[in-house]
Amino acid sequence: MKVFTQKCHMLRIRYKVATPLKKIKFVNQSKNVQKPTQKYIEIVTENLLISGLWG
């Protein structure tokens, strides 16, 4: 994840997402058509929370 400080310096932060498998409703995989190396997944849980992971 990229965030910016008050002085406009970019910081990269690594993070993990933990969702119990039984709570996942479905997962969609996609990629950027113009930049195929940029891929992402969308995870939808049973309570309809949507998480997007880009990489």
mmCIF file as Biopython writes it, N, C-alpha, C and O atoms, coordinates in Angstrom:
data_model
#
loop_
_atom_site.group_PDB
_atom_site.id
_atom_site.type_symbol
_atom_site.label_atom_id
_atom_site.label_alt_id
_atom_site.label_comp_id
_atom_site.label_asym_id
_atom_site.label_entity_id
_atom_site.label_seq_id
_atom_site.pdbx_PDB_ins_code
_atom_site.Cartn_x
_atom_site.Cartn_y
_atom_site.Cartn_z
_atom_site.occupancy
_atom_site.B_iso_or_equiv
_atom_site.auth_seq_id
_atom_site.auth_asym_id
_atom_site.pdbx_PDB_model_num
ATOM 1   N N  . MET A ? 1  ? 0.851   -1.138  0.000   1.0 0.0 1  A 1 
ATOM 2   C CA . MET A ? 1  ? 0.000   0.000   0.000   1.0 0.0 1  A 1 
ATOM 3   C C  . MET A ? 1  ? 0.911   1.218   0.000   1.0 0.0 1  A 1 
ATOM 4   O O  . MET A ? 1  ? 1.948   1.215   0.663   1.0 0.0 1  A 1 
ATOM 5   N N  . LYS A ? 2  ? 0.536   2.259   -0.736  1.0 0.0 2  A 1 
ATOM 6   C CA . LYS A ? 2  ? 1.293   3.501   -0.763  1.0 0.0 2  A 1 
ATOM 7   C C  . LYS A ? 2  ? 0.517   4.571   -0.008  1.0 0.0 2  A 1 
ATOM 8   O O  . LYS A ? 2  ? -0.678  4.760   -0.237  1.0 0.0 2  A 1 
ATOM 9   N N  . VAL A ? 3  ? 1.189   5.258   0.875   1.0 0.0 3  A 1 
ATOM 10  C CA . VAL A ? 3  ? 0.593   6.384   1.597   1.0 0.0 3  A 1 
ATOM 11  C C  . VAL A ? 3  ? 1.574   7.545   1.522   1.0 0.0 3  A 1 
ATOM 12  O O  . VAL A ? 3  ? 2.763   7.355   1.264   1.0 0.0 3  A 1 
ATOM 13  N N  . PHE A ? 4  ? 1.062   8.747   1.751   1.0 0.0 4  A 1 
ATOM 14  C CA . PHE A ? 4  ? 1.896   9.936   1.668   1.0 0.0 4  A 1 
ATOM 15  C C  . PHE A ? 4  ? 1.929   10.648  3.014   1.0 0.0 4  A 1 
ATOM 16  O O  . PHE A ? 4  ? 0.919   10.742  3.711   1.0 0.0 4  A 1 
ATOM 17  N N  . THR A ? 5  ? 3.114   11.148  3.365   1.0 0.0 5  A 1 
ATOM 18  C CA . THR A ? 5  ? 3.278   11.886  4.608   1.0 0.0 5  A 1 
ATOM 19  C C  . THR A ? 5  ? 2.776   13.308  4.413   1.0 0.0 5  A 1 
ATOM 20  O O  . THR A ? 5  ? 2.420   13.696  3.300   1.0 0.0 5  A 1 
ATOM 21  N N  . GLN A ? 6  ? 2.746   14.082  5.485   1.0 0.0 6  A 1 
ATOM 22  C CA . GLN A ? 6  ? 2.326   15.480  5.391   1.0 0.0 6  A 1 
ATOM 23  C C  . GLN A ? 6  ? 3.277   16.287  4.517   1.0 0.0 6  A 1 
ATOM 24  O O  . GLN A ? 6  ? 2.887   17.315  3.964   1.0 0.0 6  A 1 
ATOM 25  N N  . LYS A ? 7  ? 4.515   15.833  4.388   1.0 0.0 7  A 1 
ATOM 26  C CA . LYS A ? 7  ? 5.500   16.520  3.540   1.0 0.0 7  A 1 
ATOM 27  C C  . LYS A ? 7  ? 5.529   15.935  2.132   1.0 0.0 7  A 1 
ATOM 28  O O  . LYS A ? 7  ? 6.471   16.178  1.378   1.0 0.0 7  A 1 
ATOM 29  N N  . CYS A ? 8  ? 4.502   15.165  1.776   1.0 0.0 8  A 1 
ATOM 30  C CA . CYS A ? 8  ? 4.326   14.575  0.437   1.0 0.0 8  A 1 
ATOM 31  C C  . CYS A ? 8  ? 5.382   13.533  0.075   1.0 0.0 8  A 1 
ATOM 32  O O  . CYS A ? 8  ? 5.661   13.326  -1.106  1.0 0.0 8  A 1 
ATOM 33  N N  . HIS A ? 9  ? 5.969   12.878  1.064   1.0 0.0 9  A 1 
ATOM 34  C CA . HIS A ? 9  ? 6.871   11.763  0.801   1.0 0.0 9  A 1 
ATOM 35  C C  . HIS A ? 9  ? 6.050   10.479  0.756   1.0 0.0 9  A 1 
ATOM 36  O O  . HIS A ? 9  ? 5.186   10.246  1.601   1.0 0.0 9  A 1 
ATOM 37  N N  . MET A ? 10 ? 6.339   9.649   -0.248  1.0 0.0 10 A 1 
ATOM 38  C CA . MET A ? 10 ? 5.598   8.404   -0.382  1.0 0.0 10 A 1 
ATOM 39  C C  . MET A ? 10 ? 6.216   7.321   0.505   1.0 0.0 10 A 1 
ATOM 40  O O  . MET A ? 10 ? 7.437   7.168   0.556   1.0 0.0 10 A 1 
ATOM 41  N N  . LEU A ? 11 ? 5.367   6.581   1.194   1.0 0.0 11 A 1 
ATOM 42  C CA . LEU A ? 11 ? 5.787   5.440   1.997   1.0 0.0 11 A 1 
ATOM 43  C C  . LEU A ? 11 ? 5.063   4.207   1.482   1.0 0.0 11 A 1 
ATOM 44  O O  . LEU A ? 11 ? 3.889   4.275   1.117   1.0 0.0 11 A 1 
ATOM 45  N N  . ARG A ? 12 ? 5.760   3.085   1.454   1.0 0.0 12 A 1 
ATOM 46  C CA . ARG A ? 12 ? 5.124   1.818   1.089   1.0 0.0 12 A 1 
ATOM 47  C C  . ARG A ? 12 ? 4.962   0.999   2.355   1.0 0.0 12 A 1 
ATOM 48  O O  . ARG A ? 12 ? 5.899   0.856   3.140   1.0 0.0 12 A 1 
ATOM 49  N N  . ILE A ? 13 ? 3.775   0.468   2.545   1.0 0.0 13 A 1 
ATOM 50  C CA . ILE A ? 13 ? 3.467   -0.319  3.733   1.0 0.0 13 A 1 
ATOM 51  C C  . ILE A ? 13 ? 2.978   -1.692  3.284   1.0 0.0 13 A 1 
ATOM 52  O O  . ILE A ? 13 ? 2.080   -1.792  2.448   1.0 0.0 13 A 1 
ATOM 53  N N  . ARG A ? 14 ? 3.565   -2.744  3.838   1.0 0.0 14 A 1 
ATOM 54  C CA . ARG A ? 14 ? 3.090   -4.106  3.561   1.0 0.0 14 A 1 
ATOM 55  C C  . ARG A ? 14 ? 1.994   -4.448  4.562   1.0 0.0 14 A 1 
ATOM 56  O O  . ARG A ? 14 ? 2.058   -4.050  5.726   1.0 0.0 14 A 1 
ATOM 57  N N  . TYR A ? 15 ? 0.997   -5.181  4.105   1.0 0.0 15 A 1 
ATOM 58  C CA . TYR A ? 15 ? -0.090  -5.564  4.994   1.0 0.0 15 A 1 
ATOM 59  C C  . TYR A ? 15 ? -0.637  -6.922  4.594   1.0 0.0 15 A 1 
ATOM 60  O O  . TYR A ? 15 ? -0.453  -7.369  3.461   1.0 0.0 15 A 1 
ATOM 61  N N  . LYS A ? 16 ? -1.302  -7.567  5.521   1.0 0.0 16 A 1 
ATOM 62  C CA . LYS A ? 16 ? -1.937  -8.859  5.270   1.0 0.0 16 A 1 
ATOM 63  C C  . LYS A ? 16 ? -3.432  -8.720  5.504   1.0 0.0 16 A 1 
ATOM 64  O O  . LYS A ? 16 ? -3.879  -7.940  6.344   1.0 0.0 16 A 1 
ATOM 65  N N  . VAL A ? 17 ? -4.188  -9.489  4.746   1.0 0.0 17 A 1 
ATOM 66  C CA . VAL A ? 17 ? -5.634  -9.537  4.924   1.0 0.0 17 A 1 
ATOM 67  C C  . VAL A ? 17 ? -5.983  -10.964 5.316   1.0 0.0 17 A 1 
ATOM 68  O O  . VAL A ? 17 ? -5.592  -11.909 4.631   1.0 0.0 17 A 1 
ATOM 69  N N  . ALA A ? 18 ? -6.710  -11.127 6.403   1.0 0.0 18 A 1 
ATOM 70  C CA . ALA A ? 18 ? -7.111  -12.459 6.858   1.0 0.0 18 A 1 
ATOM 71  C C  . ALA A ? 18 ? -8.633  -12.534 6.894   1.0 0.0 18 A 1 
ATOM 72  O O  . ALA A ? 18 ? -9.282  -11.836 7.674   1.0 0.0 18 A 1 
ATOM 73  N N  . THR A ? 19 ? -9.192  -13.386 6.041   1.0 0.0 19 A 1 
ATOM 74  C CA . THR A ? 19 ? -10.634 -13.605 5.993   1.0 0.0 19 A 1 
ATOM 75  C C  . THR A ? 19 ? -10.867 -15.110 6.094   1.0 0.0 19 A 1 
ATOM 76  O O  . THR A ? 19 ? -10.298 -15.869 5.309   1.0 0.0 19 A 1 
ATOM 77  N N  . PRO A ? 20 ? -11.685 -15.556 7.035   1.0 0.0 20 A 1 
ATOM 78  C CA . PRO A ? 20 ? -11.965 -16.993 7.125   1.0 0.0 20 A 1 
ATOM 79  C C  . PRO A ? 20 ? -12.584 -17.502 5.816   1.0 0.0 20 A 1 
ATOM 80  O O  . PRO A ? 20 ? -13.471 -16.858 5.257   1.0 0.0 20 A 1 
ATOM 81  N N  . LEU A ? 21 ? -12.118 -18.649 5.335   1.0 0.0 21 A 1 
ATOM 82  C CA . LEU A ? 21 ? -12.604 -19.185 4.062   1.0 0.0 21 A 1 
ATOM 83  C C  . LEU A ? 21 ? -14.112 -19.382 4.043   1.0 0.0 21 A 1 
ATOM 84  O O  . LEU A ? 21 ? -14.745 -19.180 3.006   1.0 0.0 21 A 1 
ATOM 85  N N  . LYS A ? 22 ? -14.698 -19.771 5.168   1.0 0.0 22 A 1 
ATOM 86  C CA . LYS A ? 22 ? -16.144 -20.015 5.190   1.0 0.0 22 A 1 
ATOM 87  C C  . LYS A ? 22 ? -16.957 -18.728 5.036   1.0 0.0 22 A 1 
ATOM 88  O O  . LYS A ? 22 ? -18.156 -18.791 4.765   1.0 0.0 22 A 1 
ATOM 89  N N  . LYS A ? 23 ? -16.325 -17.563 5.205   1.0 0.0 23 A 1 
ATOM 90  C CA . LYS A ? 23 ? -17.020 -16.278 5.064   1.0 0.0 23 A 1 
ATOM 91  C C  . LYS A ? 23 ? -16.974 -15.739 3.631   1.0 0.0 23 A 1 
ATOM 92  O O  . LYS A ? 23 ? -17.713 -14.811 3.305   1.0 0.0 23 A 1 
ATOM 93  N N  . ILE A ? 24 ? -16.113 -16.309 2.766   1.0 0.0 24 A 1 
ATOM 94  C CA . ILE A ? 24 ? -15.959 -15.811 1.397   1.0 0.0 24 A 1 
ATOM 95  C C  . ILE A ? 24 ? -17.093 -16.330 0.530   1.0 0.0 24 A 1 
ATOM 96  O O  . ILE A ? 24 ? -17.347 -17.533 0.467   1.0 0.0 24 A 1 
ATOM 97  N N  . LYS A ? 25 ? -17.781 -15.389 -0.148  1.0 0.0 25 A 1 
ATOM 98  C CA . LYS A ? 25 ? -18.859 -15.753 -1.067  1.0 0.0 25 A 1 
ATOM 99  C C  . LYS A ? 25 ? -18.303 -16.061 -2.451  1.0 0.0 25 A 1 
ATOM 100 O O  . LYS A ? 25 ? -18.589 -17.116 -3.016  1.0 0.0 25 A 1 
ATOM 101 N N  . PHE A ? 26 ? -17.503 -15.134 -3.003  1.0 0.0 26 A 1 
ATOM 102 C CA . PHE A ? 26 ? -16.855 -15.374 -4.284  1.0 0.0 26 A 1 
ATOM 103 C C  . PHE A ? 26 ? -15.655 -14.462 -4.458  1.0 0.0 26 A 1 
ATOM 104 O O  . PHE A ? 26 ? -15.487 -13.477 -3.739  1.0 0.0 26 A 1 
ATOM 105 N N  . VAL A ? 27 ? -14.813 -14.821 -5.447  1.0 0.0 27 A 1 
ATOM 106 C CA . VAL A ? 27 ? -13.585 -14.084 -5.742  1.0 0.0 27 A 1 
ATOM 107 C C  . VAL A ? 27 ? -13.525 -13.857 -7.242  1.0 0.0 27 A 1 
ATOM 108 O O  . VAL A ? 27 ? -13.771 -14.775 -8.023  1.0 0.0 27 A 1 
ATOM 109 N N  . ASN A ? 28 ? -13.199 -12.629 -7.648  1.0 0.0 28 A 1 
ATOM 110 C CA . ASN A ? 28 ? -13.013 -12.299 -9.061  1.0 0.0 28 A 1 
ATOM 111 C C  . ASN A ? 28 ? -11.554 -11.940 -9.287  1.0 0.0 28 A 1 
ATOM 112 O O  . ASN A ? 28 ? -10.956 -11.213 -8.494  1.0 0.0 28 A 1 
ATOM 113 N N  . GLN A ? 29 ? -10.983 -12.450 -10.369 1.0 0.0 29 A 1 
ATOM 114 C CA . GLN A ? 29 ? -9.606  -12.129 -10.727 1.0 0.0 29 A 1 
ATOM 115 C C  . GLN A ? 29 ? -9.637  -11.308 -12.005 1.0 0.0 29 A 1 
ATOM 116 O O  . GLN A ? 29 ? -10.421 -11.595 -12.910 1.0 0.0 29 A 1 
ATOM 117 N N  . SER A ? 30 ? -8.787  -10.286 -12.087 1.0 0.0 30 A 1 
ATOM 118 C CA . SER A ? 30 ? -8.753  -9.448  -13.273 1.0 0.0 30 A 1 
ATOM 119 C C  . SER A ? 30 ? -7.358  -8.878  -13.455 1.0 0.0 30 A 1 
ATOM 120 O O  . SER A ? 30 ? -6.486  -9.059  -12.605 1.0 0.0 30 A 1 
ATOM 121 N N  . LYS A ? 31 ? -7.152  -8.180  -14.581 1.0 0.0 31 A 1 
ATOM 122 C CA . LYS A ? 31 ? -5.881  -7.497  -14.805 1.0 0.0 31 A 1 
ATOM 123 C C  . LYS A ? 31 ? -6.128  -6.229  -15.605 1.0 0.0 31 A 1 
ATOM 124 O O  . LYS A ? 31 ? -7.162  -6.077  -16.255 1.0 0.0 31 A 1 
ATOM 125 N N  . ASN A ? 32 ? -5.170  -5.333  -15.546 1.0 0.0 32 A 1 
ATOM 126 C CA . ASN A ? 32 ? -5.227  -4.088  -16.290 1.0 0.0 32 A 1 
ATOM 127 C C  . ASN A ? 32 ? -4.946  -4.416  -17.755 1.0 0.0 32 A 1 
ATOM 128 O O  . ASN A ? 32 ? -3.888  -4.964  -18.064 1.0 0.0 32 A 1 
ATOM 129 N N  . VAL A ? 33 ? -5.862  -4.094  -18.656 1.0 0.0 33 A 1 
ATOM 130 C CA . VAL A ? 33 ? -5.712  -4.432  -20.071 1.0 0.0 33 A 1 
ATOM 131 C C  . VAL A ? 33 ? -4.496  -3.726  -20.671 1.0 0.0 33 A 1 
ATOM 132 O O  . VAL A ? 33 ? -3.798  -4.296  -21.510 1.0 0.0 33 A 1 
ATOM 133 N N  . GLN A ? 34 ? -4.244  -2.495  -20.247 1.0 0.0 34 A 1 
ATOM 134 C CA . GLN A ? 34 ? -3.124  -1.732  -20.797 1.0 0.0 34 A 1 
ATOM 135 C C  . GLN A ? 34 ? -1.787  -2.107  -20.161 1.0 0.0 34 A 1 
ATOM 136 O O  . GLN A ? 34 ? -0.736  -1.908  -20.770 1.0 0.0 34 A 1 
ATOM 137 N N  . LYS A ? 35 ? -1.818  -2.645  -18.950 1.0 0.0 35 A 1 
ATOM 138 C CA . LYS A ? 35 ? -0.600  -3.095  -18.257 1.0 0.0 35 A 1 
ATOM 139 C C  . LYS A ? 35 ? -0.869  -4.487  -17.686 1.0 0.0 35 A 1 
ATOM 140 O O  . LYS A ? 35 ? -1.200  -4.607  -16.507 1.0 0.0 35 A 1 
ATOM 141 N N  . PRO A ? 36 ? -0.734  -5.541  -18.496 1.0 0.0 36 A 1 
ATOM 142 C CA . PRO A ? 36 ? -1.086  -6.899  -18.060 1.0 0.0 36 A 1 
ATOM 143 C C  . PRO A ? 36 ? -0.349  -7.392  -16.822 1.0 0.0 36 A 1 
ATOM 144 O O  . PRO A ? 36 ? -0.811  -8.327  -16.168 1.0 0.0 36 A 1 
ATOM 145 N N  . THR A ? 37 ? 0.785   -6.785  -16.484 1.0 0.0 37 A 1 
ATOM 146 C CA . THR A ? 37 ? 1.492   -7.214  -15.278 1.0 0.0 37 A 1 
ATOM 147 C C  . THR A ? 37 ? 0.792   -6.734  -14.017 1.0 0.0 37 A 1 
ATOM 148 O O  . THR A ? 37 ? 1.065   -7.243  -12.930 1.0 0.0 37 A 1 
ATOM 149 N N  . GLN A ? 38 ? -0.111  -5.758  -14.142 1.0 0.0 38 A 1 
ATOM 150 C CA . GLN A ? 38 ? -0.881  -5.274  -12.994 1.0 0.0 38 A 1 
ATOM 151 C C  . GLN A ? 38 ? -2.147  -6.112  -12.875 1.0 0.0 38 A 1 
ATOM 152 O O  . GLN A ? 38 ? -3.047  -6.015  -13.709 1.0 0.0 38 A 1 
ATOM 153 N N  . LYS A ? 39 ? -2.209  -6.926  -11.843 1.0 0.0 39 A 1 
ATOM 154 C CA . LYS A ? 39 ? -3.349  -7.817  -11.631 1.0 0.0 39 A 1 
ATOM 155 C C  . LYS A ? 39 ? -3.983  -7.507  -10.286 1.0 0.0 39 A 1 
ATOM 156 O O  . LYS A ? 39 ? -3.337  -6.952  -9.397  1.0 0.0 39 A 1 
ATOM 157 N N  . TYR A ? 40 ? -5.254  -7.870  -10.144 1.0 0.0 40 A 1 
ATOM 158 C CA . TYR A ? 40 ? -5.908  -7.690  -8.855  1.0 0.0 40 A 1 
ATOM 159 C C  . TYR A ? 40 ? -6.984  -8.739  -8.663  1.0 0.0 40 A 1 
ATOM 160 O O  . TYR A ? 40 ? -7.459  -9.353  -9.618  1.0 0.0 40 A 1 
ATOM 161 N N  . ILE A ? 41 ? -7.358  -8.930  -7.404  1.0 0.0 41 A 1 
ATOM 162 C CA . ILE A ? 41 ? -8.486  -9.798  -7.094  1.0 0.0 41 A 1 
ATOM 163 C C  . ILE A ? 41 ? -9.471  -9.026  -6.227  1.0 0.0 41 A 1 
ATOM 164 O O  . ILE A ? 41 ? -9.092  -8.153  -5.446  1.0 0.0 41 A 1 
ATOM 165 N N  . GLU A ? 42 ? -10.724 -9.366  -6.384  1.0 0.0 42 A 1 
ATOM 166 C CA . GLU A ? 42 ? -11.798 -8.775  -5.590  1.0 0.0 42 A 1 
ATOM 167 C C  . GLU A ? 42 ? -12.416 -9.909  -4.779  1.0 0.0 42 A 1 
ATOM 168 O O  . GLU A ? 42 ? -12.812 -10.932 -5.337  1.0 0.0 42 A 1 
ATOM 169 N N  . ILE A ? 43 ? -12.498 -9.728  -3.471  1.0 0.0 43 A 1 
ATOM 170 C CA . ILE A ? 43 ? -13.049 -10.748 -2.580  1.0 0.0 43 A 1 
ATOM 171 C C  . ILE A ? 43 ? -14.335 -10.212 -1.972  1.0 0.0 43 A 1 
ATOM 172 O O  . ILE A ? 43 ? -14.336 -9.142  -1.363  1.0 0.0 43 A 1 
ATOM 173 N N  . VAL A ? 44 ? -15.431 -10.948 -2.131  1.0 0.0 44 A 1 
ATOM 174 C CA . VAL A ? 44 ? -16.719 -10.563 -1.563  1.0 0.0 44 A 1 
ATOM 175 C C  . VAL A ? 44 ? -17.075 -11.577 -0.487  1.0 0.0 44 A 1 
ATOM 176 O O  . VAL A ? 44 ? -17.096 -12.782 -0.738  1.0 0.0 44 A 1 
ATOM 177 N N  . THR A ? 45 ? -17.357 -11.077 0.721   1.0 0.0 45 A 1 
ATOM 178 C CA . THR A ? 45 ? -17.680 -11.954 1.846   1.0 0.0 45 A 1 
ATOM 179 C C  . THR A ? 45 ? -19.191 -12.104 1.985   1.0 0.0 45 A 1 
ATOM 180 O O  . THR A ? 45 ? -19.953 -11.409 1.312   1.0 0.0 45 A 1 
ATOM 181 N N  . GLU A ? 46 ? -19.621 -13.009 2.857   1.0 0.0 46 A 1 
ATOM 182 C CA . GLU A ? 46 ? -21.055 -13.278 3.021   1.0 0.0 46 A 1 
ATOM 183 C C  . GLU A ? 46 ? -21.819 -12.078 3.567   1.0 0.0 46 A 1 
ATOM 184 O O  . GLU A ? 46 ? -23.030 -11.988 3.367   1.0 0.0 46 A 1 
ATOM 185 N N  . ASN A ? 47 ? -21.143 -11.149 4.253   1.0 0.0 47 A 1 
ATOM 186 C CA . ASN A ? 47 ? -21.828 -9.937  4.716   1.0 0.0 47 A 1 
ATOM 187 C C  . ASN A ? 47 ? -21.629 -8.793  3.717   1.0 0.0 47 A 1 
ATOM 188 O O  . ASN A ? 47 ? -21.825 -7.624  4.048   1.0 0.0 47 A 1 
ATOM 189 N N  . LEU A ? 48 ? -21.232 -9.153  2.479   1.0 0.0 48 A 1 
ATOM 190 C CA . LEU A ? 48 ? -21.104 -8.258  1.331   1.0 0.0 48 A 1 
ATOM 191 C C  . LEU A ? 48 ? -20.039 -7.180  1.484   1.0 0.0 48 A 1 
ATOM 192 O O  . LEU A ? 48 ? -20.133 -6.124  0.858   1.0 0.0 48 A 1 
ATOM 193 N N  . LEU A ? 49 ? -19.035 -7.434  2.302   1.0 0.0 49 A 1 
ATOM 194 C CA . LEU A ? 49 ? -17.876 -6.546  2.332   1.0 0.0 49 A 1 
ATOM 195 C C  . LEU A ? 49 ? -17.011 -6.879  1.128   1.0 0.0 49 A 1 
ATOM 196 O O  . LEU A ? 49 ? -16.801 -8.052  0.819   1.0 0.0 49 A 1 
ATOM 197 N N  . ILE A ? 50 ? -16.514 -5.867  0.452   1.0 0.0 50 A 1 
ATOM 198 C CA . ILE A ? 50 ? -15.707 -6.070  -0.746  1.0 0.0 50 A 1 
ATOM 199 C C  . ILE A ? 50 ? -14.286 -5.622  -0.455  1.0 0.0 50 A 1 
ATOM 200 O O  . ILE A ? 50 ? -14.060 -4.498  -0.007  1.0 0.0 50 A 1 
ATOM 201 N N  . SER A ? 51 ? -13.331 -6.501  -0.711  1.0 0.0 51 A 1 
ATOM 202 C CA . SER A ? 51 ? -11.916 -6.181  -0.547  1.0 0.0 51 A 1 
ATOM 203 C C  . SER A ? 51 ? -11.247 -6.297  -1.900  1.0 0.0 51 A 1 
ATOM 204 O O  . SER A ? 51 ? -11.505 -7.241  -2.646  1.0 0.0 51 A 1 
ATOM 205 N N  . GLY A ? 52 ? -10.400 -5.354  -2.217  1.0 0.0 52 A 1 
ATOM 206 C CA . GLY A ? 52 ? -9.633  -5.418  -3.454  1.0 0.0 52 A 1 
ATOM 207 C C  . GLY A ? 52 ? -8.158  -5.506  -3.137  1.0 0.0 52 A 1 
ATOM 208 O O  . GLY A ? 52 ? -7.648  -4.757  -2.304  1.0 0.0 52 A 1 
ATOM 209 N N  . LEU A ? 53 ? -7.472  -6.418  -3.799  1.0 0.0 53 A 1 
ATOM 210 C CA . LEU A ? 53 ? -6.038  -6.579  -3.606  1.0 0.0 53 A 1 
ATOM 211 C C  . LEU A ? 53 ? -5.354  -6.396  -4.949  1.0 0.0 53 A 1 
ATOM 212 O O  . LEU A ? 53 ? -5.673  -7.086  -5.917  1.0 0.0 53 A 1 
ATOM 213 N N  . TRP A ? 54 ? -4.422  -5.472  -5.005  1.0 0.0 54 A 1 
ATOM 214 C CA . TRP A ? 54 ? -3.711  -5.196  -6.242  1.0 0.0 54 A 1 
ATOM 215 C C  . TRP A ? 54 ? -2.274  -5.614  -6.101  1.0 0.0 54 A 1 
ATOM 216 O O  . TRP A ? 54 ? -1.708  -5.556  -5.009  1.0 0.0 54 A 1 
ATOM 217 N N  . GLY A ? 55 ? -1.680  -6.034  -7.193  1.0 0.0 55 A 1 
ATOM 218 C CA . GLY A ? 55 ? -0.280  -6.444  -7.135  1.0 0.0 55 A 1 
ATOM 219 C C  . GLY A ? 55 ? 0.348   -6.463  -8.494  1.0 0.0 55 A 1 
ATOM 220 O O  . GLY A ? 55 ? 1.529   -6.788  -8.623  1.0 0.0 55 A 1 
#
